Amino acid sequence: MNAAVEALGFGIVTASILALASVGFTLQFGITNIFNLAFANVMGLAAFAAYSLDTWTNDIWLAVVVAVFVGAAVSLIVNRLLLQPFIRRGQGAFGMIIVTFAISLLIQYATVLVWGDGQVSYTIQQGVGGKRLLGFVFTPAQLVIVGGAVIAMGSMHLLLRHTKLGKAMRATAVNPALAGNCGIRTKRVVDVAWAVSGALAGAAGIAFGLDTASFSAYTHQGLLVLIVAAAVLGGIGQPYGAMAGALVIGISVELSALWINSAYNDVIAFAILGVILLVRPRGLFGGTFSTQEMSA
């Protein structure tokens, strides 16, 4: 019983990290219809930028700010300078997947070039103790991760449902041409969407780095399968679905580790995804956030 409770606690932390990442991933897809395979490497780059600042200043909070900023800046640059030129030339969906895969390799090996391929860790992880909350035992870093994810998801809800920018994002996702004709600056909306999703990537990157004992330039790439599974499970392009998908995948893979080797986490995630999609082919929430939210 204790082992199950402990695994559930780990699942909540994992789900929090996946929620940050999968909402950012699915937001990019919902706005621009790009299945971005470079997303996890942006997470890794942001995590290493934060690691450098944490090493220099021993200030993890400042490092979090830097990770969020770097994630937003890199995502914006990737979309503006590397992806949009291909889109303007009429590159199809499959071609764009190949482009994002190439970008992911560029970012990964740039990270190796600057920081090397060894394992690193944040200073906050040294000598920390556990704290009991609601029957679970969390490290201070894990409490920050869960609390930060809750705040970020609440902020995303307010952005999407209660701001003019959120309405503009939803309209752009439904029909960019019509949104432009209605006076919405769609290019600016796309830029903001990628910056917001990049900020979530940066937050997820440092959160994942904090939750692991150590990480390398290749570590975050291994999380991409779970991110995609959570996003597709909730309904690709649907931020609220990504939150639900992250909760299902995060808790399931940690609980399954009680009976199955954790090396099979990706298999478990896609097994759950397959079962859900057999019942609901369009995911838990179905469709994209744009179409559902516009009717709300």
Summary of the structure (lengths in Angstrom):
residues: 296
radius of gyration: 18.6
end to end distance: 41.7
largest distance: 59.0
contacts: 1076
relative contact order: 0.19
helix: 77%
strand: 3%
